[in-house]
Amino acid sequence: MIYNRKRSLIIINLILIITLISGCSIEIIDYAGDDSKTAEQNVDESGELYAHFLDVGQGDAILVRLPGGKNMLIDAGPNSSSDKVVGYLKKEGIKKIDVLVGTHPHEDHIGGMAEVIKNFDIGSIYMPKVTHTSKTYKRMLEAIKGKNLKINSAIEGMDIPLEGVEAKILAPSKDMSSDNLNDYSVVIRLVYKDTVFIFQGDAEAKTEERILDGAYDIHADVIKIGHHGSRTSSTKEYIDKVNPKYAVLMLAEGNDYGHPHRQTMELLKGKGITIYRTDQCGTIVAKSDGNEISFNCKPGDYSYPKKK
């Protein structure tokens, strides 16, 4: 996790512009249109949806296998997990990632993106319209440019065209202004028949408040808890509104940030939300048949580091 609160986004954008001019330019558009035609597959209405929460240590990488055969990858873990993410996707028999989402430019979320882009056919890419000056971010842009791809600017209210499911972007808002890159995290609500998932990235309280101010239905059966269980995310008001049955936390055992924090775990415990944690379960796979959701492992506990 990379905290860069001291840098203003104005300076970051100016530096990136200089970097891009020097040979890394890439098209960023506000809306891509319907890229779903790139995979000519019929939807199996009796099929199942699988959400794989990969154990990549202190980071996020989520593979969503959709009914009908399409695939969405949300984040790709830190640099250290690049080979693991690519290997997992290949083991799953994946040839193409129809939708690739980078929730925000922090290394623990986009570290493996360059290798993923190099190793698989990519349909459409969605990222927030915010930049970073890191080598990891630049390497990802070079991989995108190398395949003549484009980035769709992810904005609140946008629908991601995917057959058989509804995928709506709840954040970031178009007018988001912050020096904290986590506030730009892409939040996706995915509906498959009667089951609903929310994928939260590292969205913190500021973003959650914006979502609550919107007119969206944000109830979900499963929520991927924001920011690895940090106290900066998962406000009571937000979790009350989402009212999930299950929560997934993605973090490394004994991480340097004291995640998950006491406040988050006590809130989840108080509401009786069943939790699954990559630091305890390893890779977690949630399966939905459109009516019920099941998991490949036993639930985790509500423990948290006592000294942080």
Backbone bond lengths (Angstrom), bond angles and torsions (degrees), N, CA, C in turn:
res aa  C-N    CA-C-N  psi(-1)  N-CA   C-N-CA  omega(-1)  CA-C   N-CA-C  phi
1 M - - - 1.431 - - 1.506 109.49 -
2 I 1.281 117.57 133.66 1.455 121.42 -173.82 1.522 108.08 -119.16
3 Y 1.310 118.00 118.12 1.446 121.25 177.28 1.520 109.24 -99.60
4 N 1.296 117.27 127.27 1.460 121.09 -173.57 1.522 109.33 -133.89
5 R 1.323 115.23 40.84 1.457 119.59 -172.91 1.517 112.80 -67.02
6 K 1.342 117.54 -19.62 1.460 119.70 -176.25 1.511 113.05 -79.28
7 R 1.332 116.15 -17.24 1.469 118.72 -179.52 1.522 108.78 -90.65
8 S 1.298 116.64 138.60 1.470 118.76 173.44 1.509 108.31 -84.75
9 L 1.326 115.26 146.71 1.468 119.16 -179.77 1.521 111.65 -67.14
10 I 1.328 116.55 -22.73 1.464 118.87 177.58 1.521 109.47 -64.24
11 I 1.337 116.03 -45.14 1.464 120.17 179.69 1.517 109.96 -65.52
12 I 1.342 116.63 -41.64 1.466 120.92 179.64 1.523 110.49 -58.56
13 N 1.331 115.76 -46.19 1.459 119.00 -178.00 1.519 111.96 -64.63
14 L 1.340 116.43 -38.38 1.463 120.00 179.45 1.523 110.45 -64.87
15 I 1.333 115.99 -42.69 1.463 119.21 179.02 1.506 110.80 -64.42
16 L 1.341 116.58 -41.83 1.470 119.21 -179.11 1.518 111.27 -63.45
17 I 1.337 115.73 -39.26 1.463 119.39 179.26 1.524 109.88 -58.48
18 I 1.347 115.51 -43.47 1.462 119.33 178.72 1.518 110.23 -62.67
19 T 1.351 116.19 -41.37 1.467 120.80 178.86 1.509 111.45 -62.25
20 L 1.319 116.06 -44.59 1.457 120.04 -177.20 1.525 111.31 -65.50
21 I 1.332 114.61 -38.95 1.465 118.23 -179.74 1.523 110.17 -62.23
22 S 1.350 115.24 -30.92 1.464 119.43 -176.93 1.519 113.30 -76.20
23 G 1.334 117.95 1.74 1.463 117.35 173.60 1.502 115.37 137.59
24 C 1.345 118.88 9.86 1.460 120.85 -177.12 1.524 110.62 -123.12
25 S 1.313 118.54 29.79 1.455 119.91 -175.70 1.514 110.61 -67.73
26 I 1.328 114.89 146.90 1.457 120.47 -178.78 1.513 108.55 -152.70
27 E 1.303 115.75 146.78 1.452 120.55 -178.46 1.517 110.34 -79.51
28 I 1.325 116.90 127.45 1.454 122.60 173.10 1.525 106.74 -118.93
29 I 1.317 116.45 120.79 1.452 120.56 -175.48 1.517 110.06 -117.42
30 D 1.313 115.50 157.45 1.454 120.22 -176.36 1.519 112.86 -78.55
31 Y 1.333 117.54 -27.63 1.459 119.56 177.64 1.513 109.45 -156.47
32 A 1.321 116.24 133.95 1.457 119.69 -172.25 1.510 113.91 -90.81
33 G 1.323 117.13 -13.65 1.454 118.77 -170.86 1.507 109.91 80.10
34 D 1.308 117.85 -164.70 1.459 122.72 -174.87 1.515 110.82 -91.04
35 D 1.348 115.55 103.11 1.455 120.76 177.52 1.519 111.75 -92.63
36 S 1.340 116.77 4.16 1.458 119.39 -175.45 1.517 112.00 -65.67
37 K 1.325 118.36 -17.88 1.455 120.90 -178.04 1.525 112.32 -71.52
38 T 1.349 116.44 -10.09 1.456 118.54 -177.90 1.519 112.60 -70.18
39 A 1.325 118.12 -17.21 1.465 120.82 177.19 1.514 108.36 -120.74
40 E 1.308 116.81 104.78 1.456 121.77 -176.65 1.522 110.45 -84.48
41 Q 1.343 115.46 80.63 1.446 120.61 -179.35 1.522 108.98 -133.30
42 N 1.325 116.58 143.23 1.444 120.87 177.98 1.521 110.16 -85.46
43 V 1.328 116.09 147.94 1.449 120.97 179.93 1.520 109.72 -82.97
44 D 1.307 116.20 129.68 1.458 122.12 175.18 1.525 107.70 -88.33
45 E 1.333 117.04 103.69 1.452 120.94 -174.84 1.525 112.91 -65.13
46 S 1.322 117.35 -17.94 1.462 120.34 177.89 1.522 110.96 -98.96
47 G 1.321 116.54 11.62 1.458 121.60 -173.75 1.507 113.99 -78.16
48 E 1.313 114.32 -173.02 1.454 121.71 -177.93 1.520 109.95 -129.96
49 L 1.316 115.27 151.82 1.458 122.74 176.45 1.524 107.68 -109.65
50 Y 1.322 115.43 136.17 1.458 121.16 178.83 1.524 109.16 -122.22
51 A 1.322 116.23 127.91 1.466 121.89 174.01 1.521 107.97 -111.62
52 H 1.336 115.96 113.35 1.460 122.46 -178.70 1.530 108.36 -99.58
53 F 1.317 116.94 114.42 1.459 122.11 176.70 1.531 106.65 -97.35
54 L 1.323 116.32 97.55 1.461 121.25 -170.63 1.529 111.81 -71.83
55 D 1.300 115.71 138.10 1.450 120.96 175.54 1.530 108.30 -79.58
56 V 1.323 115.89 96.08 1.468 121.65 -179.77 1.520 111.02 -115.10
57 G 1.334 116.52 22.98 1.451 119.65 -177.29 1.516 110.44 78.20
58 Q 1.333 115.73 -137.19 1.463 120.67 -178.08 1.527 109.11 -85.32
59 G 1.313 115.63 80.52 1.457 121.13 -178.12 1.508 110.93 178.03
60 D 1.327 115.87 179.49 1.463 122.14 -178.50 1.517 111.12 -122.51
61 A 1.316 115.64 138.90 1.465 123.34 168.18 1.521 105.96 -157.07
62 I 1.324 116.58 114.71 1.462 121.62 -174.10 1.521 109.37 -126.31
63 L 1.311 116.01 119.23 1.460 122.26 176.04 1.515 108.71 -100.46
64 V 1.327 116.56 123.89 1.463 121.71 176.76 1.522 107.98 -112.02
65 R 1.330 116.26 114.29 1.461 122.82 178.05 1.524 107.58 -96.86
66 L 1.303 115.76 117.27 1.455 121.40 -170.73 1.524 112.22 -96.58
67 P 1.327 117.61 151.23 1.465 120.56 172.81 1.529 109.05 -55.98
68 G 1.304 116.61 135.47 1.459 119.97 -177.23 1.504 112.87 98.59
69 G 1.342 118.12 -10.01 1.448 120.01 172.07 1.505 117.45 102.91
70 K 1.331 119.35 -5.35 1.456 119.51 179.20 1.526 111.01 -79.97
71 N 1.326 114.61 161.44 1.458 120.91 -176.08 1.519 110.94 -133.87
72 M 1.329 115.44 139.05 1.458 121.59 173.39 1.521 108.24 -123.92
73 L 1.326 116.50 132.38 1.460 121.58 175.88 1.519 108.44 -114.91
74 I 1.324 115.46 121.41 1.460 121.59 178.60 1.522 108.05 -106.94
75 D 1.314 116.45 105.99 1.463 124.53 -176.92 1.530 111.28 70.69
76 A 1.330 115.65 166.27 1.470 120.20 -174.54 1.521 112.32 -142.31
77 G 1.337 116.59 24.39 1.447 120.61 174.67 1.519 114.20 71.46
78 P 1.333 117.42 -178.93 1.468 121.88 179.01 1.522 111.99 -76.78
79 N 1.319 116.02 171.83 1.465 120.91 178.73 1.526 111.80 -53.52
80 S 1.319 116.65 -40.08 1.454 121.34 -175.62 1.531 113.46 -65.96
81 S 1.330 116.71 -16.08 1.462 120.62 -177.19 1.526 113.07 -103.14
82 S 1.335 117.63 5.84 1.469 120.83 -174.81 1.526 112.09 -52.70
83 D 1.329 116.56 -51.12 1.466 120.19 -178.26 1.523 111.33 -64.54
84 K 1.325 116.45 -37.16 1.459 120.24 -179.62 1.522 111.20 -64.93
85 V 1.328 116.71 -43.19 1.464 120.61 -179.65 1.526 110.15 -65.52
86 V 1.319 116.85 -48.49 1.466 120.67 179.30 1.531 110.38 -60.17
87 G 1.328 116.29 -43.91 1.452 120.23 179.65 1.517 112.64 -62.92
88 Y 1.314 116.75 -39.69 1.468 120.94 179.70 1.526 110.29 -64.40
89 L 1.325 116.26 -44.68 1.462 120.35 179.93 1.524 111.07 -62.34
90 K 1.324 116.22 -41.87 1.466 119.48 179.33 1.526 110.89 -66.76
91 K 1.324 116.96 -38.40 1.458 120.69 178.27 1.521 110.71 -63.48
92 E 1.325 116.71 -30.64 1.459 121.59 176.71 1.529 112.23 -76.80
93 G 1.308 115.96 -4.02 1.458 119.84 178.68 1.513 114.64 78.70
94 I 1.313 116.25 21.30 1.463 120.65 -176.28 1.528 110.59 -81.36
95 K 1.311 115.71 131.32 1.460 122.77 175.69 1.526 110.86 -105.94
96 K 1.334 115.01 -32.63 1.462 119.80 -175.23 1.522 111.09 -135.68
97 I 1.313 115.41 137.60 1.454 122.19 170.66 1.525 106.57 -103.06
98 D 1.321 115.56 108.67 1.460 119.81 -174.43 1.518 112.46 -71.31
99 V 1.339 116.47 -35.77 1.463 121.15 176.85 1.522 108.37 -133.15
100 L 1.326 115.83 124.27 1.463 122.50 177.87 1.521 108.12 -116.22
101 V 1.335 116.07 124.01 1.464 121.25 -177.29 1.523 109.38 -119.30
102 G 1.313 116.44 125.57 1.457 121.84 168.87 1.516 106.93 -104.89
103 T 1.326 117.88 107.89 1.463 118.74 -170.97 1.522 112.84 -63.79
104 H 1.338 116.92 -34.92 1.466 121.49 176.19 1.523 107.36 -168.16
105 P 1.346 118.38 167.08 1.467 120.01 -167.03 1.526 117.37 -80.74
106 H 1.316 119.75 12.08 1.455 119.17 179.86 1.530 111.83 -72.04
107 E 1.321 115.59 145.97 1.465 122.54 -173.20 1.515 113.63 -58.81
108 D 1.327 117.89 -33.84 1.463 119.80 -177.08 1.532 112.37 -74.87
109 H 1.321 116.07 -1.66 1.469 121.28 177.32 1.532 112.33 -117.17
110 I 1.331 117.68 -29.16 1.471 119.29 -177.47 1.524 112.98 -117.71
111 G 1.336 117.32 7.45 1.459 119.49 -176.47 1.519 113.93 -57.88
112 G 1.334 116.98 -34.77 1.459 120.47 -178.56 1.514 114.54 -94.05
113 M 1.330 117.31 2.52 1.468 120.91 -174.05 1.526 112.96 -61.43
114 A 1.322 117.34 -44.50 1.462 119.90 -176.23 1.527 110.68 -58.91
115 E 1.334 116.83 -45.10 1.462 120.07 -179.41 1.519 111.84 -68.39
116 V 1.315 117.00 -36.56 1.474 120.23 176.39 1.523 110.15 -61.85
117 I 1.323 116.28 -45.92 1.461 120.64 -178.56 1.528 110.77 -63.52
118 K 1.328 116.75 -38.69 1.463 120.59 -179.63 1.528 112.57 -69.27
119 N 1.333 117.34 -31.17 1.461 121.21 -170.84 1.525 115.17 -96.41
120 F 1.337 117.83 -10.76 1.462 119.85 -176.09 1.522 111.25 -136.20
121 D 1.326 115.48 153.90 1.456 119.94 169.38 1.525 107.71 -67.63
122 I 1.318 115.81 137.95 1.461 120.59 -177.47 1.526 109.27 -120.49
123 G 1.324 116.24 132.36 1.461 121.01 176.37 1.519 110.61 -83.12
124 S 1.330 117.41 -89.97 1.457 121.48 179.76 1.522 110.67 -117.84
125 I 1.335 115.62 151.08 1.456 122.33 -178.62 1.526 108.23 -120.31
126 Y 1.327 115.69 133.23 1.463 121.71 177.35 1.522 109.58 -123.47
127 M 1.333 115.47 130.69 1.454 121.67 175.44 1.524 108.87 -148.47
128 P 1.331 117.20 157.43 1.470 118.59 176.35 1.517 110.52 -69.14
129 K 1.310 115.79 155.64 1.460 120.72 -178.84 1.527 109.50 -84.69
130 V 1.341 114.55 65.87 1.456 122.03 177.50 1.519 106.29 -146.59
131 T 1.311 116.66 150.52 1.463 120.02 -170.90 1.525 111.80 -122.02
132 H 1.320 114.88 174.26 1.456 121.66 178.44 1.529 107.63 -145.73
133 T 1.322 116.26 159.65 1.470 120.66 -178.21 1.522 112.34 -103.96
134 S 1.313 118.42 5.47 1.460 121.05 -174.79 1.528 111.85 -70.45
135 K 1.338 115.45 157.03 1.462 120.58 175.62 1.531 110.55 -63.18
136 T 1.323 116.69 -33.63 1.466 121.17 179.14 1.526 110.41 -62.40
137 Y 1.316 116.33 -44.98 1.462 120.85 -179.43 1.532 110.07 -66.21
138 K 1.330 116.52 -42.43 1.463 120.38 179.81 1.529 110.66 -63.78
139 R 1.340 116.42 -40.52 1.460 120.05 179.27 1.535 111.26 -63.39
140 M 1.323 116.98 -37.41 1.453 120.51 176.76 1.531 110.78 -64.48
141 L 1.330 116.77 -44.10 1.467 120.47 178.52 1.530 111.23 -61.15
142 E 1.320 116.40 -39.48 1.468 119.95 179.47 1.528 110.53 -64.24
143 A 1.338 116.75 -38.60 1.468 120.39 178.35 1.526 110.91 -66.38
144 I 1.323 116.35 -39.41 1.464 120.70 178.05 1.525 110.28 -64.68
145 K 1.322 115.84 -46.54 1.462 120.30 179.15 1.521 111.04 -62.76
146 G 1.326 116.56 -36.93 1.452 120.75 -178.32 1.513 113.71 -62.35
147 K 1.327 116.82 -23.95 1.462 121.01 177.82 1.525 112.46 -106.81
148 N 1.330 116.18 11.98 1.468 121.57 178.83 1.528 112.08 55.52
149 L 1.334 115.57 39.64 1.457 121.05 178.06 1.520 109.78 -94.15
150 K 1.316 116.36 173.36 1.454 121.44 178.38 1.519 108.87 -133.49
151 I 1.324 116.10 157.79 1.456 121.90 178.27 1.519 109.02 -103.71
152 N 1.320 116.04 126.42 1.461 120.91 172.48 1.523 108.86 -87.18
153 S 1.317 117.16 126.37 1.452 121.20 -179.30 1.525 109.83 -72.89
154 A 1.333 116.67 114.34 1.468 122.10 -177.51 1.520 110.07 -77.89
155 I 1.327 115.78 122.14 1.458 121.66 -177.37 1.524 109.10 -133.83
156 E 1.315 115.85 143.90 1.457 123.23 175.88 1.532 111.90 -45.48
157 G 1.319 116.54 133.11 1.454 122.26 177.10 1.512 114.48 94.14
158 M 1.333 117.35 -12.75 1.463 120.95 -179.36 1.517 110.28 -74.20
159 D 1.321 116.28 140.81 1.457 122.36 172.68 1.523 109.32 -98.48
160 I 1.322 116.90 133.89 1.460 121.61 173.89 1.519 107.20 -90.50
161 P 1.328 118.63 117.78 1.470 120.71 -175.59 1.521 112.49 -70.85
162 L 1.307 116.12 109.03 1.462 123.35 177.77 1.518 108.34 -141.16
163 E 1.324 116.95 131.21 1.449 120.94 -177.44 1.522 111.19 -73.25
164 G 1.328 116.30 137.24 1.453 121.38 173.14 1.516 115.08 88.13
165 V 1.343 117.43 -11.04 1.457 121.48 178.00 1.527 108.97 -138.22
166 E 1.320 115.42 162.99 1.459 121.36 170.85 1.519 107.51 -108.28
167 A 1.311 116.79 127.49 1.460 121.41 179.98 1.526 108.34 -129.05
168 K 1.330 116.01 107.35 1.464 120.71 -178.42 1.518 110.28 -114.54
169 I 1.322 115.33 137.04 1.462 121.52 175.77 1.529 108.53 -85.30
170 L 1.331 116.57 121.49 1.466 122.54 -179.58 1.524 112.59 -94.27
171 A 1.313 117.11 -18.30 1.464 122.19 -178.50 1.529 107.58 -162.42
172 P 1.345 117.53 156.01 1.465 127.96 11.21 1.525 112.16 -86.94
173 S 1.324 115.29 160.11 1.457 119.85 175.78 1.527 109.91 -73.73
174 K 1.308 116.06 154.76 1.460 121.45 -175.94 1.520 111.89 -63.06
175 D 1.332 116.80 -29.67 1.459 120.38 -176.52 1.531 112.45 -103.48
176 M 1.322 117.28 18.82 1.464 119.76 178.85 1.528 110.48 -59.22
177 S 1.325 115.92 132.22 1.457 121.59 177.71 1.520 107.84 -136.85
178 S 1.318 116.59 116.40 1.458 120.58 -176.82 1.521 109.24 -161.95
179 D 1.335 116.40 152.19 1.456 119.84 173.63 1.523 110.63 -95.22
180 N 1.317 116.94 9.06 1.458 123.08 177.04 1.523 108.50 -108.64
181 L 1.322 117.33 112.02 1.459 120.71 -176.44 1.522 112.75 -61.26
182 N 1.335 117.63 -25.56 1.458 119.43 178.10 1.524 112.26 -59.95
183 D 1.332 116.45 -29.22 1.461 120.30 -178.64 1.527 112.66 -68.35
184 Y 1.322 117.01 -13.93 1.464 121.47 178.40 1.532 112.56 -96.05
185 S 1.326 116.61 5.94 1.461 119.61 -176.45 1.526 112.14 -56.24
186 V 1.326 114.65 137.04 1.460 120.62 175.26 1.527 108.18 -76.85
187 V 1.333 115.97 125.08 1.462 122.59 176.88 1.523 107.53 -111.87
188 I 1.326 116.84 126.78 1.467 121.96 -175.85 1.520 110.13 -120.42
189 R 1.319 116.24 131.73 1.471 121.95 172.36 1.521 107.54 -106.98
190 L 1.336 115.56 118.27 1.464 122.41 -175.35 1.517 109.15 -112.66
191 V 1.337 116.00 124.18 1.464 121.88 -178.35 1.519 109.58 -114.46
192 Y 1.325 115.90 123.28 1.463 121.35 172.77 1.526 107.83 -122.46
193 K 1.313 115.67 105.77 1.466 122.44 -176.08 1.524 109.18 53.12
194 D 1.345 118.52 -115.74 1.457 121.32 -176.20 1.524 113.33 -97.77
195 T 1.326 117.80 12.10 1.463 120.73 -179.92 1.521 110.59 -117.99
196 V 1.336 115.31 146.24 1.467 120.04 -173.34 1.531 110.37 -136.68
197 F 1.332 114.79 135.83 1.463 122.52 176.35 1.532 108.92 -120.36
198 I 1.322 116.52 144.51 1.462 121.25 168.34 1.523 108.05 -120.99
199 F 1.336 115.08 127.06 1.464 122.20 178.11 1.521 107.10 -108.86
200 Q 1.313 117.02 118.27 1.451 123.51 -160.37 1.520 115.55 -102.82
201 G 1.350 118.26 -12.46 1.457 118.62 -174.28 1.512 110.45 57.55
202 D 1.324 116.81 -137.85 1.465 122.02 175.70 1.525 110.95 -108.29
203 A 1.326 117.31 24.48 1.463 120.98 -177.95 1.521 110.75 -55.41
204 E 1.317 115.46 131.55 1.457 121.70 -177.56 1.525 110.51 -107.16
205 A 1.343 115.28 -169.12 1.459 121.15 -172.32 1.534 112.67 -58.16
206 K 1.328 117.19 -37.24 1.461 120.21 -178.63 1.523 111.36 -61.81
207 T 1.327 115.67 -43.30 1.464 120.11 178.33 1.521 110.71 -69.71
208 E 1.320 117.28 -41.64 1.464 120.58 178.35 1.524 111.20 -58.89
209 E 1.328 116.37 -39.43 1.469 120.15 178.63 1.528 110.71 -64.30
210 R 1.331 116.87 -40.76 1.463 120.49 177.62 1.530 111.05 -61.89
211 I 1.337 115.75 -41.46 1.467 119.88 179.68 1.523 110.03 -64.08
212 L 1.334 116.80 -41.94 1.464 120.37 179.16 1.514 111.83 -63.68
213 D 1.335 116.33 -31.10 1.466 120.56 179.04 1.522 112.41 -73.36
214 G 1.334 116.87 -16.20 1.461 120.66 -179.78 1.517 111.67 -79.99
215 A 1.323 114.92 178.33 1.466 120.44 -176.67 1.521 111.60 -103.06
216 Y 1.330 117.00 26.60 1.465 120.54 -174.02 1.525 111.77 -91.24
217 D 1.305 114.41 148.72 1.452 120.99 167.73 1.522 106.81 -78.14
218 I 1.319 118.37 116.08 1.459 120.31 -177.05 1.529 112.31 -115.00
219 H 1.307 117.15 11.72 1.471 118.44 174.57 1.531 108.67 -61.47
220 A 1.329 115.60 142.16 1.468 120.11 178.04 1.520 109.56 -149.73
221 D 1.321 115.86 150.30 1.459 120.99 174.19 1.518 111.38 -78.26
222 V 1.349 115.55 -37.17 1.466 121.39 -178.65 1.526 108.67 -127.50
223 I 1.316 116.55 132.23 1.465 120.37 172.92 1.520 109.06 -123.65
224 K 1.325 115.70 131.47 1.458 120.77 169.57 1.517 105.10 -83.20
225 I 1.330 116.16 108.78 1.462 121.71 -173.43 1.527 110.83 -59.55
226 G 1.333 115.85 138.00 1.457 121.11 -177.46 1.517 113.19 -71.37
227 H 1.334 114.92 146.77 1.466 123.83 169.67 1.526 112.83 54.53
228 H 1.331 116.47 40.17 1.469 122.38 170.01 1.528 113.63 60.77
229 G 1.332 115.86 27.14 1.463 119.33 178.91 1.511 114.09 86.53
230 S 1.327 117.32 15.97 1.459 121.72 179.41 1.526 111.49 -67.88
231 R 1.340 115.76 152.66 1.461 121.34 175.10 1.521 112.11 -65.83
232 T 1.339 117.62 -15.43 1.463 120.78 -178.82 1.523 112.48 -76.76
233 S 1.329 116.78 -10.03 1.463 122.07 177.69 1.524 109.11 -120.38
234 S 1.327 115.30 179.90 1.464 121.82 173.14 1.524 112.48 59.99
235 T 1.337 115.86 55.75 1.459 119.15 174.50 1.524 109.46 -66.59
236 K 1.312 116.25 154.69 1.466 120.75 -178.98 1.526 110.93 -59.50
237 E 1.325 116.07 -41.90 1.466 119.82 -178.58 1.523 111.29 -61.59
238 Y 1.304 115.68 -40.04 1.464 120.27 -178.51 1.522 111.23 -70.67
239 I 1.325 116.83 -48.62 1.463 119.85 179.85 1.522 110.66 -63.76
240 D 1.322 117.48 -36.48 1.468 119.89 175.95 1.520 111.15 -59.44
241 K 1.331 116.61 -40.98 1.467 121.03 -177.60 1.524 111.14 -73.17
242 V 1.314 117.39 -41.80 1.466 120.28 177.57 1.533 109.87 -66.36
243 N 1.327 115.25 -41.24 1.466 122.81 176.28 1.528 111.88 50.48
244 P 1.333 116.77 56.70 1.467 119.50 -176.29 1.532 112.17 -78.38
245 K 1.307 115.48 156.53 1.457 121.58 171.75 1.520 109.96 -87.81
246 Y 1.344 115.71 -33.31 1.460 122.05 -177.97 1.522 110.03 -127.81
247 A 1.339 116.00 147.24 1.465 121.82 173.97 1.519 108.67 -131.63
248 V 1.321 115.68 137.69 1.467 121.74 177.79 1.520 108.70 -113.14
249 L 1.325 116.43 129.91 1.455 122.04 176.78 1.525 108.50 -114.31
250 M 1.331 116.46 132.12 1.453 122.10 -179.32 1.525 108.73 -114.99
251 L 1.339 115.08 112.53 1.464 120.50 -174.48 1.517 109.56 -164.02
252 A 1.339 114.91 166.19 1.463 121.04 179.21 1.522 110.17 -98.82
253 E 1.305 116.01 143.00 1.457 120.27 175.93 1.524 109.33 -64.01
254 G 1.334 116.50 133.45 1.457 121.48 178.46 1.511 113.99 65.67
255 N 1.338 117.80 29.64 1.465 120.66 -178.40 1.526 111.61 -65.10
256 D 1.334 115.54 162.67 1.464 122.02 -174.44 1.521 114.05 -77.04
257 Y 1.330 117.95 -4.87 1.462 121.05 -173.62 1.528 112.98 -103.69
258 G 1.335 116.77 -0.57 1.456 119.23 -179.21 1.518 113.16 72.10
259 H 1.331 117.23 20.96 1.468 121.17 178.04 1.530 110.00 -81.64
260 P 1.330 116.88 143.61 1.465 127.21 -2.56 1.527 111.09 -80.18
261 H 1.316 116.70 151.45 1.451 120.44 -178.80 1.526 111.84 -81.58
262 R 1.301 114.23 154.56 1.469 121.19 -176.98 1.525 112.27 -55.83
263 Q 1.342 117.00 -44.33 1.463 119.75 -175.93 1.523 111.63 -59.30
264 T 1.326 116.66 -41.74 1.461 120.53 -178.83 1.519 110.70 -66.97
265 M 1.316 117.18 -45.59 1.456 120.47 -176.39 1.527 111.62 -67.99
266 E 1.322 116.98 -37.73 1.463 119.30 178.12 1.520 111.29 -67.39
267 L 1.336 116.73 -35.47 1.463 119.90 177.07 1.522 110.97 -64.88
268 L 1.332 116.59 -47.50 1.466 120.43 -179.57 1.530 111.05 -63.74
269 K 1.317 116.17 -40.94 1.462 120.54 178.95 1.524 110.90 -65.10
270 G 1.330 116.38 -43.40 1.459 120.97 -179.64 1.516 113.40 -61.48
271 K 1.317 116.39 -30.21 1.461 120.50 179.56 1.524 111.94 -91.46
272 G 1.326 117.30 -1.61 1.454 120.03 178.27 1.518 113.92 69.97
273 I 1.325 116.96 28.69 1.463 121.49 -179.26 1.529 109.03 -82.79
274 T 1.314 116.76 127.06 1.467 121.56 177.82 1.519 108.94 -72.90
275 I 1.332 116.99 130.81 1.460 119.75 -175.29 1.525 111.84 -116.52
276 Y 1.315 113.91 150.29 1.460 122.99 174.21 1.522 106.62 -129.43
277 R 1.343 117.11 134.69 1.448 122.10 -173.06 1.521 110.11 -130.82
278 T 1.335 116.30 131.09 1.463 118.55 179.45 1.522 111.88 -67.77
279 D 1.346 118.18 -25.24 1.464 119.12 178.52 1.522 111.97 -71.73
280 Q 1.331 116.54 -16.93 1.459 120.91 178.89 1.529 112.87 -111.82
281 C 1.331 116.44 -34.06 1.466 121.05 -174.38 1.521 113.30 -99.69
282 G 1.340 117.69 -16.21 1.458 119.44 -168.05 1.522 108.90 75.40
283 T 1.327 117.12 -151.21 1.468 119.94 178.97 1.527 109.91 -65.61
284 I 1.320 115.08 131.81 1.458 122.21 -176.69 1.520 108.68 -109.80
285 V 1.316 116.68 133.06 1.459 121.20 177.76 1.525 108.79 -121.60
286 A 1.324 115.57 118.95 1.467 121.59 175.48 1.524 108.22 -101.72
287 K 1.322 116.53 130.60 1.460 121.76 179.91 1.522 109.68 -114.12
288 S 1.324 115.62 130.83 1.461 121.19 175.14 1.517 109.83 -120.50
289 D 1.343 115.56 130.78 1.461 119.97 173.00 1.525 110.89 -97.11
290 G 1.324 115.12 9.51 1.455 120.84 -178.52 1.508 113.25 97.70
291 N 1.327 115.87 -15.37 1.466 120.88 178.56 1.521 112.43 -121.81
292 E 1.331 115.62 -42.43 1.455 121.21 -178.42 1.525 109.85 -126.27
293 I 1.345 114.92 155.25 1.461 121.29 177.96 1.524 108.37 -120.88
294 S 1.320 115.82 132.93 1.457 121.16 176.88 1.517 109.25 -129.81
295 F 1.339 116.00 161.93 1.458 121.98 -176.59 1.524 110.50 -124.02
296 N 1.313 115.73 156.71 1.462 121.68 -177.27 1.523 113.72 -86.06
297 C 1.331 117.70 0.46 1.457 120.74 -175.77 1.524 110.15 -145.72
298 K 1.316 115.57 168.74 1.455 120.62 177.94 1.528 110.07 -76.01
299 P 1.330 117.97 151.77 1.467 120.14 178.21 1.519 111.90 -60.52
300 G 1.331 114.84 155.59 1.447 120.76 174.36 1.513 110.78 -86.23
301 D 1.332 116.62 -171.47 1.461 119.94 178.29 1.524 109.96 -112.89
302 Y 1.335 115.78 -179.46 1.460 121.25 -175.57 1.526 112.34 -99.27
303 S 1.318 117.29 21.48 1.461 120.39 -177.39 1.526 111.47 -70.94
304 Y 1.329 115.13 157.89 1.459 122.14 179.51 1.530 107.80 -151.91
305 P 1.338 117.53 156.97 1.466 119.64 178.86 1.521 110.34 -61.65
306 K 1.288 117.30 134.55 1.476 121.41 -174.42 1.522 113.13 -81.37
307 K 1.335 116.81 -23.80 1.462 119.49 -171.82 1.504 114.10 -100.85
308 K 1.355 118.14 0.94 1.464 118.95 -177.08 1.506 109.82 -127.66
